[in-house]
Amino acid sequence: MSPKRMPTPVEIGSVTDKTLTLVWSDGHRSTYSWPSLRIHCPCARCKDGVGQIPPTIRAMSMGRVGAYALRFVWSDGHDTGIYPFPLLRFELCECGEHGREREIS
């Protein structure tokens, strides 16, 4: 039996959009608010606490890191967080389906 493959983004929204949208290879559509992504930055510095994030925080640019993650450059100058696809898909996705799953767990 072959292991289940992790879906990957096939469409990535723009930093000029009000929210980030990713469409995954299995058809799932994820949405994210910019402040939520910044607050949940997985880098070592932010794991100790991000502090106050302004509600107007935005990604200024973003790009793929290999075939496994996205990286953002934020309007506050922060740029060291690498967001692996499993984190984006299963932990940070703000779609209705994943929000309900988090409420149940």
C-alpha positions as CSV (number, residue, x, y, z in Angstrom):
1,M,0.0,0.0,0.0
2,S,1.4,3.4,-1.0
3,P,1.4,6.3,1.5
4,K,-1.1,9.1,1.0
5,R,0.5,12.0,-0.8
6,M,0.4,15.4,0.8
7,P,-1.7,17.8,-1.4
8,T,0.3,20.7,-2.8
9,P,-0.9,24.2,-3.9
10,V,-1.8,24.4,-7.6
11,E,-3.1,28.0,-7.3
12,I,-1.7,30.6,-5.0
13,G,-3.4,34.0,-4.5
14,S,-1.7,37.3,-4.6
15,V,-0.3,39.5,-1.8
16,T,-2.6,42.2,-3.1
17,D,-5.7,40.2,-2.2
18,K,-7.6,40.9,1.0
19,T,-7.0,37.3,2.1
20,L,-4.7,34.6,0.9
21,T,-6.3,31.8,-1.1
22,L,-4.6,28.5,-1.9
23,V,-6.2,25.8,-4.1
24,W,-4.7,22.4,-3.4
25,S,-4.0,19.5,-5.8
26,D,-7.0,17.6,-4.3
27,G,-9.4,20.5,-5.0
28,H,-9.6,21.9,-1.5
29,R,-9.7,25.7,-1.2
30,S,-8.0,27.2,1.8
31,T,-8.3,30.8,2.9
32,Y,-6.2,32.7,5.4
33,S,-6.3,36.2,6.9
34,W,-2.9,38.0,6.7
35,P,-2.9,38.8,10.5
36,S,-3.5,35.1,11.4
37,L,-0.7,33.9,9.2
38,R,1.7,36.5,10.7
39,I,0.6,35.6,14.3
40,H,1.2,31.9,13.6
41,C,4.7,32.4,12.1
42,P,6.5,29.1,12.8
43,C,10.1,30.6,13.0
44,A,12.1,30.1,16.2
45,R,11.9,33.8,17.0
46,C,8.1,34.0,16.8
47,K,7.6,30.7,18.6
48,D,8.5,32.6,21.8
49,G,5.7,35.1,21.1
50,V,5.1,37.4,18.3
51,G,3.9,40.4,20.4
52,Q,1.4,42.8,19.1
53,I,0.5,42.4,15.4
54,P,-1.3,45.3,13.8
55,P,-4.6,44.3,12.1
56,T,-3.2,46.0,8.9
57,I,-0.2,43.6,8.6
58,R,0.2,42.3,5.1
59,A,2.6,40.1,3.2
60,M,4.6,42.3,0.8
61,S,5.8,39.3,-1.1
62,M,5.7,35.5,-1.0
63,G,7.4,32.6,-2.7
64,R,7.7,28.9,-2.7
65,V,10.4,27.2,-0.7
66,G,11.3,24.1,-2.7
67,A,8.3,21.8,-3.0
68,Y,7.3,21.9,0.6
69,A,6.5,25.4,1.9
70,L,5.8,29.1,1.4
71,R,7.8,32.0,2.8
72,F,6.5,35.6,3.3
73,V,8.1,39.0,3.6
74,W,5.8,40.9,6.0
75,S,5.1,44.6,6.1
76,D,6.7,44.7,9.6
77,G,10.0,43.5,8.0
78,H,9.8,40.0,9.3
79,D,10.9,37.4,6.7
80,T,12.3,34.3,8.4
81,G,9.2,32.1,8.7
82,I,8.8,29.1,6.5
83,Y,5.3,27.8,6.4
84,P,5.3,24.1,5.5
85,F,2.3,22.9,3.4
86,P,1.0,20.6,6.2
87,L,0.9,23.5,8.6
88,L,-1.0,25.7,6.0
89,R,-3.4,22.9,5.0
90,F,-4.3,21.2,8.3
91,E,-3.5,23.7,11.1
92,L,-3.9,27.2,9.8
93,C,-6.6,26.8,7.1
94,E,-9.6,29.1,7.9
95,C,-12.1,27.4,5.7
96,G,-15.4,26.3,7.2
97,E,-14.5,22.6,7.1
98,H,-11.3,23.0,9.0
99,G,-12.7,25.5,11.4
100,R,-15.4,23.0,12.4
101,E,-12.8,20.3,12.8
102,R,-10.9,22.5,15.3
103,E,-14.0,23.3,17.2
104,I,-14.8,19.5,17.6
105,S,-11.3,18.5,18.7
